[in-house]
Amino acid sequence: MNDWPEGWSDDNRGGNRYGQGSAGEQPEGARVMRHVQRPPAPPQHRPAPPRQRRPQQYPGGYDDNAGYDSGYNTGQVYGDGGGRGNAHGGGGQGGGGYTQGRPAPDWRRRIKIGSLTLVVVMLGVSIGTYFWADSKLKREVDLSKVIERPETGDGTNYLIVGSDSREGMTAEDKKKLHTGSAKGKRTDSMMILHDGSNGPTLISLPRDSNVEIPSFKGSDSGKLYPGRGRFTKLNAAYAMDGPELLVRTVEFNTGLHIDHYVEIGFGGFAKIVDAIGGVELDIPKAFKDKKSGADFEAGKQTLNGEQSLAFVRTRYAFAEADLARTKNQQKFLAALASQTATPSTILNPFKLYPTMGAGLDTLIVDKDMSLWSLSQMFFAMKDVTGGDGKSMNMPMSGFSNGNVVWDKAKVKQLVEQLNNDEKVTVTEN
């Protein structure tokens, strides 16, 4: 007995159907179109077969139409099994059209890493700069050759010398800077800088100071030269046997131990000034000097390298001659140090490296001088004009044959205060 509706047979059941709407034994398309077998796609391009969905089971059995989508949304979201859901309810990769949310960036960790990187870079640059600068120092003066030295005191004493060395200067440079073409080198200025706990003290030693040349050991020959009680100008000691005899003469006539020696020539001095863009100076009174090339109006002005060298060398334009010049030298060097040790120079590599290069290329120091000691000297010089220091000439009592005679009692008192690192109360007059 056929339980199917009229016109239907067992062959027309859904399980055997090849198409819909056809009552024939084969689907209509099968009778019209030839079957063409296509070659399988290459493995790397073959699409994955769709996942078969298990028919939904109801109490009465399986429903063949379970895959039918009515379009009705119940408000519930279901995954399709293609991936695991995340904490936000979205499917994983390949599931339900949802993507897994990215975690928020850890800014604290990024800041820590960035800060650490910056510190490492700055440390590397600082170390590299230190060794570069240290390698440029010309350690040519051997203070171990100085004999019969006084005992060391508290603080550090630097002997700072400006020489008339024309080394490395062209004929055009010599003409421009009014240096002349004399061979060799002589001391053009000499200062003692004491750096201690009571502030720095800068003491100028007039080049025409009347001093005794003591016994000494030749810096090159090693030969011992006995003292003859001869008095002469201080700068003659440098001309006789160089820096070592100059240090020996200063120590013998003062009783002050010199810890470090620093010398700079004409050319290097001018280059340093030009490297920092000039030095601003307040000149109280106008003056001219043909020999040094000085020609200055009164008032505040910025001096370039050529003008600066003329300023510190001028002495014939002043009634006090060398004593007035030493005052100008102190004033200028303090201003130079103060204006160099500024953030605009130290933090600007385009100014810092040329300035350091210009200075270090022409500096001559003792063999025990470190870059740290040199920087301490530099900042002590800066403090001289910052209210924490004092500048003065060596105390004098008069003149002898045109040379400056030191006041022995005051010099002794001054040296005692320096050795004990006390505040200097001695006056120069």
Buried (B, 14 or more C-beta within 10 A) or exposed (E): EEEEEEEEEEEBEEEEEEEEEBEEEEBEEBEEEEEEEEEEEEEEEEEEEEEEEEEEEEEEEEEEEEEEEEEEEEEEEEBEEBBEBBEEEBBBEEBBEBBBEEEEEEEEEEEEEEEEEEEEEEEEEEEEBEEBBBEBBEBBBBBEBBBEBBEEBEBBBBBBBBBBBBEEBEEEBBEBBBBEEEEEBEBBBBBBBBBBEBBBBBBBBBBBBBBBBBEBBBBEEEEEBEEEEEBBBBBBBBBBBBBBBBBBBBBBBBBBBBBBBBBBBBBBBBBBBBBBBBBEBEBEEEBEBEEBBBEBEEEEBEBEBBBBBBBBBBBBBBEEBBBBBBBBBBBBBBBBBBBBBEEEBEEEEEBBBBBBBBBBBBBBBBEBBEBEBBEBBBBBBBBBBBEEBBBBBBBBBEEEEEBBBBBEEBBBBBBBBBBEBBEBEBEBE
